[in-house]
Amino acid sequence: MNFTDWQEQQHVTQFLHHEARLLDEHRWAEWMDLFTPDGLYWMPLVRGQTDHLDHASLFCDDALLRSMRVRRLSQVRAYSQQPATRTSHVIGNIALESRAADGCIVYSTFHLLEWRKDAQRAFGGSVLHTLQREGDSFRIRMKRVDLLNCEAPHEALEVFM
């Protein structure tokens, strides 16, 4: 499925880039506001996982769990975040998967560099954003992050992808 016009594609692309920048700049409150009240941040544990209710996940954060993780990431006494983790998100291959009157589902790919305690890690994968239209912008109803190496053993995954 294609975007109906260049302006629609530009609007969605700007929204996704804005979200990535908020994460890279640790602007947690603004990032949290991008979600609907029932919004979900989900990272499946295995490739092709069909739901988050009947299977284990790397992350399955509703508003409460996201706020708890944000508080921990912001906590000056959090040993794992001294110094704070730095990230750089690169978003690409943005494509419209489906459209409804109240929003759309958008596919994209990402590359994330993470710098923490003198070590750099790289993550890559794809994202499905289920976006709800609100006025002239969007809110995230669900963000599904599929890591390329989701089945691999990982050290603690602390940042939002």
N, CA, C and O atoms as a GROMACS GRO file, in nm:
protein
  644
    1MET      N    1   0.085  -0.118   0.000
    1MET     CA    2   0.000   0.000   0.000
    1MET      C    3   0.090   0.124   0.000
    1MET      O    4   0.196   0.124   0.062
    2ASN      N    5   0.046   0.225  -0.068
    2ASN     CA    6   0.123   0.348  -0.078
    2ASN      C    7   0.056   0.461  -0.001
    2ASN      O    8  -0.065   0.458   0.025
    3PHE      N    9   0.138   0.560   0.035
    3PHE     CA   10   0.081   0.683   0.089
    3PHE      C   11   0.001   0.749  -0.022
    3PHE      O   12   0.035   0.736  -0.140
    4THR      N   13  -0.105   0.821   0.014
    4THR     CA   14  -0.190   0.883  -0.088
    4THR      C   15  -0.122   1.003  -0.153
    4THR      O   16  -0.147   1.032  -0.270
    5ASP      N   17  -0.039   1.070  -0.080
    5ASP     CA   18   0.033   1.183  -0.138
    5ASP      C   19   0.163   1.206  -0.062
    5ASP      O   20   0.187   1.150   0.045
    6TRP      N   21   0.245   1.291  -0.119
    6TRP     CA   22   0.375   1.321  -0.062
    6TRP      C   23   0.360   1.381   0.078
    6TRP      O   24   0.441   1.352   0.166
    7GLN      N   25   0.260   1.464   0.098
    7GLN     CA   26   0.240   1.532   0.225
    7GLN      C   27   0.210   1.432   0.337
    7GLN      O   28   0.262   1.446   0.448
    8GLU      N   29   0.128   1.332   0.309
    8GLU     CA   30   0.098   1.228   0.408
    8GLU      C   31   0.226   1.152   0.446
    8GLU      O   32   0.251   1.127   0.564
    9GLN      N   33   0.304   1.115   0.347
    9GLN     CA   34   0.429   1.043   0.373
    9GLN      C   35   0.524   1.129   0.455
    9GLN      O   36   0.588   1.080   0.548
   10GLN      N   37   0.534   1.256   0.421
   10GLN     CA   38   0.622   1.347   0.493
   10GLN      C   39   0.578   1.362   0.638
   10GLN      O   40   0.661   1.367   0.729
   11HIS      N   41   0.448   1.370   0.660
   11HIS     CA   42   0.393   1.386   0.794
   11HIS      C   43   0.427   1.266   0.882
   11HIS      O   44   0.470   1.282   0.996
   12VAL      N   45   0.408   1.146   0.830
   12VAL     CA   46   0.440   1.023   0.904
   12VAL      C   47   0.591   1.013   0.928
   12VAL      O   48   0.634   0.980   1.038
   13THR      N   49   0.670   1.043   0.826
   13THR     CA   50   0.816   1.037   0.838
   13THR      C   51   0.864   1.133   0.945
   13THR      O   52   0.949   1.096   1.027
   14GLN      N   53   0.813   1.254   0.947
   14GLN     CA   54   0.852   1.351   1.049
   14GLN      C   55   0.815   1.303   1.188
   14GLN      O   56   0.891   1.323   1.283
   15PHE      N   57   0.699   1.240   1.202
   15PHE     CA   58   0.658   1.187   1.332
   15PHE      C   59   0.756   1.081   1.380
   15PHE      O   60   0.798   1.084   1.496
   16LEU      N   61   0.794   0.987   1.293
   16LEU     CA   62   0.888   0.881   1.333
   16LEU      C   63   1.025   0.938   1.366
   16LEU      O   64   1.089   0.893   1.462
   17HIS      N   65   1.072   1.034   1.289
   17HIS     CA   66   1.201   1.096   1.318
   17HIS      C   67   1.196   1.174   1.450
   17HIS      O   68   1.292   1.174   1.526
   18HIS      N   69   1.085   1.240   1.475
   18HIS     CA   70   1.068   1.312   1.601
   18HIS      C   71   1.073   1.216   1.719
   18HIS      O   72   1.138   1.244   1.820
   19GLU      N   73   1.005   1.102   1.707
   19GLU     CA   74   1.009   1.003   1.815
   19GLU      C   75   1.152   0.957   1.840
   19GLU      O   76   1.194   0.947   1.955
   20ALA      N   77   1.227   0.928   1.734
   20ALA     CA   78   1.366   0.883   1.749
   20ALA      C   79   1.451   0.989   1.819
   20ALA      O   80   1.534   0.956   1.904
   21ARG      N   81   1.431   1.114   1.783
   21ARG     CA   82   1.508   1.222   1.846
   21ARG      C   83   1.475   1.234   1.995
   21ARG      O   84   1.565   1.254   2.077
   22LEU      N   85   1.348   1.223   2.030
   22LEU     CA   86   1.311   1.229   2.172
   22LEU      C   87   1.382   1.120   2.250
   22LEU      O   88   1.431   1.144   2.360
   23LEU      N   89   1.390   0.999   2.194
   23LEU     CA   90   1.459   0.889   2.262
   23LEU      C   91   1.608   0.918   2.274
   23LEU      O   92   1.666   0.898   2.381
   24ASP      N   93   1.671   0.964   2.167
   24ASP     CA   94   1.815   0.993   2.171
   24ASP      C   95   1.849   1.104   2.269
   24ASP      O   96   1.958   1.104   2.327
   25GLU      N   97   1.758   1.198   2.286
   25GLU     CA   98   1.784   1.312   2.375
   25GLU      C   99   1.728   1.291   2.516
   25GLU      O  100   1.730   1.383   2.598
   26HIS      N  101   1.680   1.171   2.544
   26HIS     CA  102   1.627   1.136   2.677
   26HIS      C  103   1.514   1.229   2.719
   26HIS      O  104   1.501   1.263   2.836
   27ARG      N  105   1.433   1.270   2.625
   27ARG     CA  106   1.318   1.356   2.654
   27ARG      C  107   1.199   1.265   2.680
   27ARG      O  108   1.103   1.258   2.603
   28TRP      N  109   1.209   1.195   2.794
   28TRP     CA  110   1.117   1.086   2.826
   28TRP      C  111   0.972   1.130   2.837
   28TRP      O  112   0.883   1.063   2.786
   29ALA      N  113   0.947   1.241   2.904
   29ALA     CA  114   0.808   1.285   2.923
   29ALA      C  115   0.741   1.313   2.788
   29ALA      O  116   0.626   1.275   2.767
   30GLU      N  117   0.814   1.378   2.698
   30GLU     CA  118   0.758   1.406   2.566
   30GLU      C  119   0.736   1.277   2.488
   30GLU      O  120   0.636   1.263   2.417
   31TRP      N  121   0.830   1.181   2.502
   31TRP     CA  122   0.814   1.053   2.434
   31TRP      C  123   0.692   0.978   2.487
   31TRP      O  124   0.615   0.921   2.410
   32MET      N  125   0.676   0.978   2.619
   32MET     CA  126   0.561   0.909   2.680
   32MET      C  127   0.429   0.970   2.629
   32MET      O  128   0.331   0.898   2.610
   33ASP      N  129   0.428   1.101   2.608
   33ASP     CA  130   0.307   1.168   2.560
   33ASP      C  131   0.270   1.130   2.416
   33ASP      O  132   0.158   1.156   2.373
   34LEU      N  133   0.363   1.070   2.343
   34LEU     CA  134   0.332   1.026   2.207
   34LEU      C  135   0.237   0.906   2.205
   34LEU      O  136   0.174   0.879   2.103
   35PHE      N  137   0.227   0.834   2.317
   35PHE     CA  138   0.144   0.715   2.324
   35PHE      C  139   0.001   0.749   2.364
   35PHE      O  140  -0.023   0.844   2.438
   36THR      N  141  -0.094   0.670   2.314
   36THR     CA  142  -0.231   0.679   2.363
   36THR      C  143  -0.232   0.625   2.506
   36THR      O  144  -0.138   0.555   2.544
   37PRO      N  145  -0.334   0.655   2.586
   37PRO     CA  146  -0.337   0.604   2.724
   37PRO      C  147  -0.324   0.451   2.732
   37PRO      O  148  -0.267   0.399   2.827
   38ASP      N  149  -0.377   0.381   2.633
   38ASP     CA  150  -0.367   0.234   2.632
   38ASP      C  151  -0.256   0.185   2.539
   38ASP      O  152  -0.253   0.067   2.503
   39GLY      N  153  -0.166   0.275   2.501
   39GLY     CA  154  -0.060   0.241   2.407
   39GLY      C  155   0.035   0.135   2.461
   39GLY      O  156   0.056   0.125   2.582
   40LEU      N  157   0.091   0.056   2.371
   40LEU     CA  158   0.176  -0.057   2.408
   40LEU      C  159   0.308  -0.048   2.333
   40LEU      O  160   0.312  -0.021   2.213
   41TYR      N  161   0.417  -0.073   2.407
   41TYR     CA  162   0.551  -0.085   2.349
   41TYR      C  163   0.588  -0.232   2.360
   41TYR      O  164   0.603  -0.284   2.471
   42TRP      N  165   0.603  -0.300   2.246
   42TRP     CA  166   0.620  -0.446   2.246
   42TRP      C  167   0.740  -0.487   2.164
   42TRP      O  168   0.757  -0.444   2.050
   43MET      N  169   0.824  -0.571   2.224
   43MET     CA  170   0.938  -0.630   2.154
   43MET      C  171   0.929  -0.781   2.169
   43MET      O  172   0.962  -0.834   2.276
   44PRO      N  173   0.887  -0.852   2.064
   44PRO     CA  174   0.872  -0.998   2.071
   44PRO      C  175   1.005  -1.068   2.102
   44PRO      O  176   1.112  -1.019   2.068
   45LEU      N  177   0.994  -1.182   2.165
   45LEU     CA  178   1.110  -1.264   2.200
   45LEU      C  179   1.155  -1.351   2.084
   45LEU      O  180   1.274  -1.380   2.071
   46VAL      N  181   1.062  -1.392   1.999
   46VAL     CA  182   1.097  -1.479   1.886
   46VAL      C  183   1.041  -1.421   1.757
   46VAL      O  184   0.939  -1.352   1.756
   47ARG      N  185   1.108  -1.452   1.650
   47ARG     CA  186   1.067  -1.405   1.518
   47ARG      C  187   0.929  -1.462   1.483
   47ARG      O  188   0.903  -1.579   1.507
   48GLY      N  189   0.843  -1.379   1.427
   48GLY     CA  190   0.712  -1.424   1.385
   48GLY      C  191   0.610  -1.438   1.496
   48GLY      O  192   0.500  -1.489   1.474
   49GLN      N  193   0.644  -1.392   1.616
   49GLN     CA  194   0.551  -1.401   1.729
   49GLN      C  195   0.423  -1.324   1.694
   49GLN      O  196   0.429  -1.211   1.647
   50THR      N  197   0.309  -1.387   1.719
   50THR     CA  198   0.183  -1.328   1.674
   50THR      C  199   0.112  -1.244   1.779
   50THR      O  200   0.029  -1.160   1.744
   51ASP      N  201   0.143  -1.264   1.907
   51ASP     CA  202   0.077  -1.182   2.008
   51ASP      C  203   0.165  -1.170   2.132
   51ASP      O  204   0.260  -1.246   2.150
   52HIS      N  205   0.130  -1.075   2.215
   52HIS     CA  206   0.207  -1.048   2.336
   52HIS      C  207   0.140  -1.105   2.461
   52HIS      O  208   0.197  -1.098   2.570
   53LEU      N  209   0.023  -1.161   2.447
   53LEU     CA  210  -0.051  -1.210   2.564
   53LEU      C  211  -0.017  -1.354   2.599
   53LEU      O  212  -0.008  -1.388   2.717
   54ASP      N  213   0.002  -1.438   2.499
   54ASP     CA  214   0.023  -1.581   2.524
   54ASP      C  215   0.168  -1.625   2.510
   54ASP      O  216   0.197  -1.745   2.515
   55HIS      N  217   0.259  -1.531   2.492
   55HIS     CA  218   0.400  -1.564   2.471
   55HIS      C  219   0.487  -1.468   2.551
   55HIS      O  220   0.448  -1.356   2.580
   56ALA      N  221   0.606  -1.515   2.587
   56ALA     CA  222   0.703  -1.428   2.652
   56ALA      C  223   0.753  -1.324   2.552
   56ALA      O  224   0.757  -1.351   2.431
   57SER      N  225   0.791  -1.208   2.600
   57SER     CA  226   0.841  -1.100   2.515
   57SER      C  227   0.964  -1.040   2.580
   57SER      O  228   0.983  -1.050   2.701
   58LEU      N  229   1.049  -0.976   2.499
   58LEU     CA  230   1.161  -0.902   2.556
   58LEU      C  231   1.108  -0.781   2.632
   58LEU      O  232   1.155  -0.751   2.742
   59PHE      N  233   1.010  -0.712   2.574
   59PHE     CA  234   0.940  -0.603   2.640
   59PHE      C  235   0.794  -0.611   2.603
   59PHE      O  236   0.759  -0.647   2.490
   60CYS      N  237   0.710  -0.578   2.696
   60CYS     CA  238   0.567  -0.564   2.671
   60CYS      C  239   0.518  -0.459   2.771
   60CYS      O  240   0.460  -0.492   2.875
   61ASP      N  241   0.544  -0.334   2.738
   61ASP     CA  242   0.525  -0.224   2.832
   61ASP      C  243   0.399  -0.144   2.801
   61ASP      O  244   0.386  -0.085   2.694
   62ASP      N  245   0.307  -0.145   2.896
   62ASP     CA  246   0.194  -0.054   2.889
   62ASP      C  247   0.239   0.078   2.951
   62ASP      O  248   0.357   0.096   2.978
   63ALA      N  249   0.147   0.170   2.973
   63ALA     CA  250   0.183   0.302   3.025
   63ALA      C  251   0.252   0.292   3.161
   63ALA      O  252   0.350   0.363   3.185
   64LEU      N  253   0.204   0.205   3.249
   64LEU     CA  254   0.264   0.190   3.381
   64LEU      C  255   0.407   0.139   3.371
   64LEU      O  256   0.497   0.195   3.434
   65LEU      N  257   0.430   0.034   3.295
   65LEU     CA  258   0.565  -0.022   3.283
   65LEU      C  259   0.660   0.075   3.213
   65LEU      O  260   0.777   0.084   3.250
   66ARG      N  261   0.611   0.147   3.111
   66ARG     CA  262   0.697   0.248   3.047
   66ARG      C  263   0.736   0.355   3.147
   66ARG      O  264   0.852   0.396   3.150
   67SER      N  265   0.642   0.401   3.227
   67SER     CA  266   0.674   0.507   3.324
   67SER      C  267   0.772   0.456   3.430
   67SER      O  268   0.858   0.532   3.474
   68MET      N  269   0.759   0.330   3.470
   68MET     CA  270   0.855   0.275   3.566
   68MET      C  271   0.995   0.268   3.506
   68MET      O  272   1.093   0.300   3.573
   69ARG      N  273   1.005   0.227   3.381
   69ARG     CA  274   1.136   0.217   3.317
   69ARG      C  275   1.195   0.356   3.295
   69ARG      O  276   1.316   0.376   3.310
   70VAL      N  277   1.112   0.452   3.259
   70VAL     CA  278   1.159   0.589   3.242
   70VAL      C  279   1.211   0.644   3.375
   70VAL      O  280   1.316   0.708   3.378
   71ARG      N  281   1.139   0.618   3.484
   71ARG     CA  282   1.186   0.664   3.615
   71ARG      C  283   1.322   0.604   3.648
   71ARG      O  284   1.410   0.672   3.700
   72ARG      N  285   1.339   0.476   3.618
   72ARG     CA  286   1.467   0.410   3.647
   72ARG      C  287   1.577   0.468   3.559
   72ARG      O  288   1.688   0.492   3.607
   73LEU      N  289   1.549   0.490   3.431
   73LEU     CA  290   1.650   0.547   3.342
   73LEU      C  291   1.689   0.688   3.385
   73LEU      O  292   1.802   0.731   3.362
   74SER      N  293   1.597   0.760   3.446
   74SER     CA  294   1.621   0.898   3.489
   74SER      C  295   1.683   0.908   3.627
   74SER      O  296   1.732   1.014   3.666
   75GLN      N  297   1.681   0.801   3.701
   75GLN     CA  298   1.727   0.800   3.841
   75GLN      C  299   1.879   0.817   3.847
   75GLN      O  300   1.954   0.738   3.790
   76VAL      N  301   1.924   0.920   3.918
   76VAL     CA  302   2.068   0.945   3.927
   76VAL      C  303   2.141   0.836   4.006
   76VAL      O  304   2.262   0.820   3.991
   77ARG      N  305   2.068   0.762   4.088
   77ARG     CA  306   2.133   0.655   4.165
   77ARG      C  307   2.128   0.520   4.094
   77ARG      O  308   2.171   0.420   4.151
   78ALA      N  309   2.078   0.516   3.972
   78ALA     CA  310   2.073   0.390   3.898
   78ALA      C  311   2.214   0.358   3.848
   78ALA      O  312   2.263   0.421   3.754
   79TYR      N  313   2.279   0.262   3.912
   79TYR     CA  314   2.418   0.229   3.880
   79TYR      C  315   2.437   0.198   3.732
   79TYR      O  316   2.535   0.241   3.672
   80SER      N  317   2.344   0.125   3.674
   80SER     CA  318   2.359   0.085   3.534
   80SER      C  319   2.352   0.204   3.439
   80SER      O  320   2.388   0.191   3.321
   81GLN      N  321   2.307   0.319   3.488
   81GLN     CA  322   2.296   0.437   3.403
   81GLN      C  323   2.395   0.546   3.442
   81GLN      O  324   2.371   0.664   3.417
   82GLN      N  325   2.506   0.505   3.502
   82GLN     CA  326   2.611   0.600   3.537
   82GLN      C  327   2.738   0.564   3.463
   82GLN      O  328   2.802   0.465   3.499
   83PRO      N  329   2.776   0.637   3.363
   83PRO     CA  330   2.704   0.750   3.306
   83PRO      C  331   2.583   0.702   3.224
   83PRO      O  332   2.571   0.584   3.191
   84ALA      N  333   2.498   0.796   3.193
   84ALA     CA  334   2.375   0.762   3.120
   84ALA      C  335   2.407   0.704   2.983
   84ALA      O  336   2.500   0.748   2.915
   85THR      N  337   2.330   0.606   2.944
   85THR     CA  338   2.343   0.545   2.812
   85THR      C  339   2.313   0.649   2.704
   85THR      O  340   2.219   0.728   2.716
   86ARG      N  341   2.394   0.648   2.600
   86ARG     CA  342   2.371   0.737   2.486
   86ARG      C  343   2.330   0.651   2.366
   86ARG      O  344   2.382   0.541   2.346
   87THR      N  345   2.238   0.703   2.287
   87THR     CA  346   2.191   0.628   2.170
   87THR      C  347   2.184   0.718   2.047
   87THR      O  348   2.177   0.840   2.056
   88SER      N  349   2.185   0.652   1.932
   88SER     CA  350   2.162   0.718   1.805
   88SER      C  351   2.074   0.626   1.721
   88SER      O  352   2.114   0.516   1.684
   89HIS      N  353   1.954   0.674   1.693
   89HIS     CA  354   1.858   0.598   1.611
   89HIS      C  355   1.866   0.646   1.466
   89HIS      O  356   1.872   0.766   1.439
   90VAL      N  357   1.867   0.553   1.373
   90VAL     CA  358   1.854   0.584   1.231
   90VAL      C  359   1.731   0.509   1.181
   90VAL      O  360   1.722   0.387   1.194
   91ILE      N  361   1.638   0.582   1.124
   91ILE     CA  362   1.511   0.526   1.078
   91ILE      C  363   1.509   0.529   0.925
   91ILE      O  364   1.551   0.628   0.864
   92GLY      N  365   1.461   0.422   0.863
   92GLY     CA  366   1.456   0.419   0.717
   92GLY      C  367   1.348   0.328   0.665
   92GLY      O  368   1.272   0.268   0.741
   93ASN      N  369   1.340   0.318   0.532
   93ASN     CA  370   1.247   0.228   0.463
   93ASN      C  371   1.104   0.242   0.514
   93ASN      O  372   1.035   0.142   0.536
   94ILE      N  373   1.060   0.364   0.532
   94ILE     CA  374   0.927   0.390   0.587
   94ILE      C  375   0.822   0.362   0.480
   94ILE      O  376   0.827   0.415   0.369
   95ALA      N  377   0.726   0.276   0.517
   95ALA     CA  378   0.621   0.237   0.421
   95ALA      C  379   0.489   0.220   0.493
   95ALA      O  380   0.484   0.176   0.608
   96LEU      N  381   0.383   0.255   0.425
   96LEU     CA  382   0.248   0.240   0.479
   96LEU      C  383   0.203   0.095   0.462
   96LEU      O  384   0.204   0.042   0.351
   97GLU      N  385   0.164   0.032   0.572
   97GLU     CA  386   0.114  -0.106   0.568
   97GLU      C  387  -0.037  -0.110   0.548
   97GLU      O  388  -0.088  -0.188   0.468
   98SER      N  389  -0.108  -0.025   0.622
   98SER     CA  390  -0.253  -0.018   0.608
   98SER      C  391  -0.302   0.117   0.659
   98SER      O  392  -0.233   0.186   0.733
   99ARG      N  393  -0.423   0.152   0.617
   99ARG     CA  394  -0.481   0.280   0.654
   99ARG      C  395  -0.624   0.259   0.698
   99ARG      O  396  -0.697   0.176   0.643
  100ALA      N  397  -0.665   0.335   0.800
  100ALA     CA  398  -0.804   0.338   0.845
  100ALA      C  399  -0.842   0.484   0.864
  100ALA      O  400  -0.757   0.572   0.856
  101ALA      N  401  -0.970   0.509   0.890
  101ALA     CA  402  -1.016   0.647   0.906
  101ALA      C  403  -0.948   0.716   1.024
  101ALA      O  404  -0.923   0.836   1.019
  102ASP      N  405  -0.917   0.639   1.129
  102ASP     CA  406  -0.860   0.700   1.250
  102ASP      C  407  -0.709   0.684   1.261
  102ASP      O  408  -0.653   0.720   1.364
  103GLY      N  409  -0.642   0.632   1.160
  103GLY     CA  410  -0.498   0.618   1.168
  103GLY      C  411  -0.441   0.526   1.063
  103GLY      O  412  -0.500   0.504   0.958
  104CYS      N  413  -0.322   0.471   1.094
  104CYS     CA  414  -0.255   0.386   0.997
  104CYS      C  415  -0.153   0.298   1.069
  104CYS      O  416  -0.119   0.320   1.185
  105ILE      N  417  -0.105   0.198   0.996
  105ILE     CA  418   0.004   0.114   1.044
  105ILE      C  419   0.121   0.138   0.950
  105ILE      O  420   0.108   0.127   0.828
  106VAL      N  421   0.235   0.171   1.009
  106VAL     CA  422   0.353   0.209   0.932
  106VAL      C  423   0.468   0.115   0.964
  106VAL      O  424   0.497   0.088   1.081
  107TYR      N  425   0.533   0.066   0.860
  107TYR     CA  426   0.652  -0.020   0.872
  107TYR      C  427   0.775   0.067   0.854
  107TYR      O  428   0.775   0.158   0.771
  108SER      N  429   0.880   0.039   0.931
  108SER     CA  430   1.008   0.105   0.909
  108SER      C  431   1.119   0.012   0.957
  108SER      O  432   1.094  -0.085   1.029
  109THR      N  433   1.240   0.044   0.918
  109THR     CA  434   1.356  -0.028   0.970
  109THR      C  435   1.435   0.070   1.056
  109THR      O  436   1.421   0.191   1.044
  110PHE      N  437   1.518   0.014   1.143
  110PHE     CA  438   1.599   0.100   1.229
  110PHE      C  439   1.736   0.039   1.252
  110PHE      O  440   1.757  -0.082   1.241
  111HIS      N  441   1.828   0.126   1.283
  111HIS     CA  442   1.961   0.089   1.330
  111HIS      C  443   1.983   0.174   1.454
  111HIS      O  444   1.966   0.296   1.450
  112LEU      N  445   2.021   0.111   1.562
  112LEU     CA  446   2.042   0.182   1.688
  112LEU      C  447   2.184   0.155   1.736
  112LEU      O  448   2.224   0.039   1.749
  113LEU      N  449   2.258   0.260   1.762
  113LEU     CA  450   2.387   0.248   1.829
  113LEU      C  451   2.367   0.289   1.974
  113LEU      O  452   2.305   0.391   2.003
  114GLU      N  453   2.421   0.209   2.063
  114GLU     CA  454   2.410   0.236   2.206
  114GLU      C  455   2.552   0.244   2.262
  114GLU      O  456   2.636   0.158   2.234
  115TRP      N  457   2.578   0.348   2.340
  115TRP     CA  458   2.707   0.365   2.407
  115TRP      C  459   2.681   0.364   2.557
  115TRP      O  460   2.611   0.451   2.609
  116ARG      N  461   2.740   0.265   2.625
  116ARG     CA  462   2.718   0.254   2.768
  116ARG      C  463   2.842   0.196   2.832
  116ARG      O  464   2.890   0.089   2.794
  117LYS      N  465   2.894   0.267   2.931
  117LYS     CA  466   3.010   0.221   3.009
  117LYS      C  467   3.124   0.175   2.919
  117LYS      O  468   3.171   0.062   2.931
  118ASP      N  469   3.169   0.260   2.832
  118ASP     CA  470   3.283   0.233   2.744
  118ASP      C  471   3.262   0.118   2.647
  118ASP      O  472   3.359   0.060   2.600
  119ALA      N  473   3.140   0.084   2.618
  119ALA     CA  474   3.112  -0.022   2.522
  119ALA      C  475   3.002   0.022   2.426
  119ALA      O  476   2.904   0.087   2.465
  120GLN      N  477   3.021  -0.013   2.301
  120GLN     CA  478   2.921   0.021   2.200
  120GLN      C  479   2.852  -0.107   2.153
  120GLN      O  480   2.916  -0.208   2.128
  121ARG      N  481   2.720  -0.098   2.141
  121ARG     CA  482   2.642  -0.210   2.087
  121ARG      C  483   2.558  -0.157   1.972
  121ARG      O  484   2.518  -0.040   1.969
  122ALA      N  485   2.532  -0.245   1.879
  122ALA     CA  486   2.448  -0.210   1.764
  122ALA      C  487   2.329  -0.304   1.758
  122ALA      O  488   2.342  -0.424   1.779
  123PHE      N  489   2.214  -0.248   1.730
  123PHE     CA  490   2.091  -0.324   1.714
  123PHE      C  491   2.026  -0.282   1.583
  123PHE      O  492   2.039  -0.168   1.540
  124GLY      N  493   1.958  -0.374   1.523
  124GLY     CA  494   1.885  -0.343   1.401
  124GLY      C  495   1.759  -0.426   1.394
  124GLY      O  496   1.747  -0.530   1.460
  125GLY      N  497   1.667  -0.381   1.313
  125GLY     CA  498   1.544  -0.457   1.298
  125GLY      C  499   1.438  -0.374   1.229
  125GLY      O  500   1.467  -0.277   1.159
  126SER      N  501   1.315  -0.414   1.251
  126SER     CA  502   1.202  -0.343   1.191
  126SER      C  503   1.102  -0.303   1.300
  126SER      O  504   1.101  -0.359   1.410
  127VAL      N  505   1.021  -0.207   1.266
  127VAL     CA  506   0.922  -0.154   1.360
  127VAL      C  507   0.788  -0.141   1.288
  127VAL      O  508   0.782  -0.097   1.173
  128LEU      N  509   0.682  -0.180   1.357
  128LEU     CA  510   0.547  -0.152   1.311
  128LEU      C  511   0.484  -0.055   1.410
  128LEU      O  512   0.462  -0.090   1.526
  129HIS      N  513   0.456   0.064   1.365
  129HIS     CA  514   0.386   0.163   1.446
  129HIS      C  515   0.238   0.159   1.409
  129HIS      O  516   0.203   0.176   1.292
  130THR      N  517   0.153   0.136   1.506
  130THR     CA  518   0.010   0.154   1.486
  130THR      C  519  -0.022   0.293   1.536
  130THR      O  520  -0.021   0.318   1.657
  131LEU      N  521  -0.051   0.383   1.444
  131LEU     CA  522  -0.068   0.524   1.477
  131LEU      C  523  -0.215   0.562   1.474
  131LEU      O  524  -0.290   0.522   1.385
  132GLN      N  525  -0.254   0.640   1.572
  132GLN     CA  526  -0.390   0.693   1.580
  132GLN      C  527  -0.384   0.841   1.548
  132GLN      O  528  -0.307   0.915   1.608
  133ARG      N  529  -0.464   0.883   1.454
  133ARG     CA  530  -0.464   1.025   1.417
  133ARG      C  531  -0.531   1.106   1.527
  133ARG      O  532  -0.638   1.071   1.576
  134GLU      N  533  -0.466   1.216   1.565
  134GLU     CA  534  -0.522   1.310   1.663
  134GLU      C  535  -0.496   1.450   1.612
  134GLU      O  536  -0.384   1.500   1.620
  135GLY      N  537  -0.598   1.512   1.561
  135GLY     CA  538  -0.583   1.646   1.504
  135GLY      C  539  -0.492   1.638   1.383
  135GLY      O  540  -0.516   1.561   1.291
  136ASP      N  541  -0.387   1.721   1.384
  136ASP     CA  542  -0.294   1.720   1.271
  136ASP      C  543  -0.170   1.636   1.300
  136ASP      O  544  -0.070   1.648   1.229
  137SER      N  545  -0.175   1.553   1.403
  137SER     CA  546  -0.061   1.469   1.437
  137SER      C  547  -0.108   1.325   1.463
  137SER      O  548  -0.219   1.287   1.428
  138PHE      N  549  -0.022   1.249   1.525
  138PHE     CA  550  -0.050   1.110   1.557
  138PHE      C  551  -0.015   1.080   1.701
  138PHE      O  552   0.059   1.155   1.765
  139ARG      N  553  -0.069   0.970   1.751
  139ARG     CA  554  -0.026   0.911   1.877
  139ARG      C  555  -0.005   0.763   1.851
  139ARG      O  556  -0.065   0.705   1.761
  140ILE      N  557   0.081   0.703   1.932
  140ILE     CA  558   0.117   0.563   1.912
  140ILE      C  559   0.023   0.474   1.991
  140ILE      O  560   0.017   0.482   2.114
  141ARG      N  561  -0.051   0.391   1.921
  141ARG     CA  562  -0.138   0.292   1.985
  141ARG      C  563  -0.056   0.166   2.018
  141ARG      O  564  -0.077   0.103   2.121
  142MET      N  565   0.036   0.130   1.927
  142MET     CA  566   0.129   0.021   1.955
  142MET      C  567   0.256   0.041   1.874
  142MET      O  568   0.252   0.081   1.757
  143LYS      N  569   0.367   0.013   1.940
  143LYS     CA  570   0.496   0.013   1.872
  143LYS      C  571   0.553  -0.127   1.889
  143LYS      O  572   0.590  -0.167   2.000
  144ARG      N  573   0.561  -0.201   1.779
  144ARG     CA  574   0.617  -0.336   1.781
  144ARG      C  575   0.757  -0.328   1.721
  144ARG      O  576   0.774  -0.289   1.606
  145VAL      N  577   0.858  -0.367   1.800
  145VAL     CA  578   0.997  -0.364   1.758
  145VAL      C  579   1.044  -0.508   1.741
  145VAL      O  580   1.048  -0.584   1.837
  146ASP      N  581   1.080  -0.546   1.619
  146ASP     CA  582   1.132  -0.680   1.591
  146ASP      C  583   1.282  -0.671   1.568
  146ASP      O  584   1.327  -0.627   1.462
  147LEU      N  585   1.359  -0.715   1.668
  147LEU     CA  586   1.505  -0.718   1.654
  147LEU      C  587   1.544  -0.827   1.556
  147LEU      O  588   1.483  -0.933   1.552
  148LEU      N  589   1.648  -0.800   1.477
  148LEU     CA  590   1.698  -0.904   1.386
  148LEU      C  591   1.745  -1.026   1.464
  148LEU      O  592   1.724  -1.139   1.422
  149ASN      N  593   1.808  -1.002   1.577
  149ASN     CA  594   1.864  -1.111   1.657
  149ASN      C  595   1.789  -1.128   1.789
  149ASN      O  596   1.850  -1.141   1.895
  150CYS      N  597   1.657  -1.126   1.782
  150CYS     CA  598   1.576  -1.131   1.904
  150CYS      C  599   1.599  -1.258   1.986
  150CYS      O  600   1.587  -1.255   2.108
  151GLU      N  601   1.634  -1.370   1.921
  151GLU     CA  602   1.653  -1.495   1.993
  151GLU      C  603   1.791  -1.505   2.057
  151GLU      O  604   1.815  -1.595   2.138
  152ALA      N  605   1.882  -1.415   2.024
  152ALA     CA  606   2.019  -1.421   2.076
  152ALA      C  607   2.023  -1.380   2.222
  152ALA      O  608   1.937  -1.306   2.269
  153PRO      N  609   2.124  -1.430   2.296
  153PRO     CA  610   2.139  -1.382   2.434
  153PRO      C  611   2.183  -1.235   2.432
  153PRO      O  612   2.269  -1.196   2.353
  154HIS      N  613   2.125  -1.156   2.518
  154HIS     CA  614   2.157  -1.014   2.526
  154HIS      C  615   2.195  -0.979   2.669
  154HIS      O  616   2.139  -1.032   2.765
  155GLU      N  617   2.291  -0.887   2.682
  155GLU     CA  618   2.307  -0.823   2.812
  155GLU      C  619   2.181  -0.741   2.833
  155GLU      O  620   2.096  -0.731   2.744
  156ALA      N  621   2.168  -0.683   2.949
  156ALA     CA  622   2.046  -0.608   2.981
  156ALA      C  623   2.012  -0.508   2.871
  156ALA      O  624   2.096  -0.427   2.831
  157LEU      N  625   1.890  -0.516   2.823
  157LEU     CA  626   1.838  -0.418   2.728
  157LEU      C  627   1.768  -0.311   2.810
  157LEU      O  628   1.660  -0.335   2.865
  158GLU      N  629   1.828  -0.194   2.818
  158GLU     CA  630   1.774  -0.091   2.906
  158GLU      C  631   1.707   0.023   2.832
  158GLU      O  632   1.622   0.092   2.889
  159VAL      N  633   1.744   0.045   2.708
  159VAL     CA  634   1.692   0.160   2.636
  159VAL      C  635   1.573   0.120   2.549
  159VAL      O  636   1.556   0.004   2.514
  160PHE      N  637   1.494   0.219   2.515
  160PHE     CA  638   1.384   0.198   2.422
  160PHE      C  639   1.441   0.204   2.280
  160PHE      O  640   1.523   0.290   2.250
  161MET      N  641   1.397   0.114   2.195
  161MET     CA  642   1.449   0.108   2.058
  161MET      C  643   1.360   0.190   1.966
  161MET      O  644   1.386   0.199   1.846
   0.00000   0.00000   0.00000
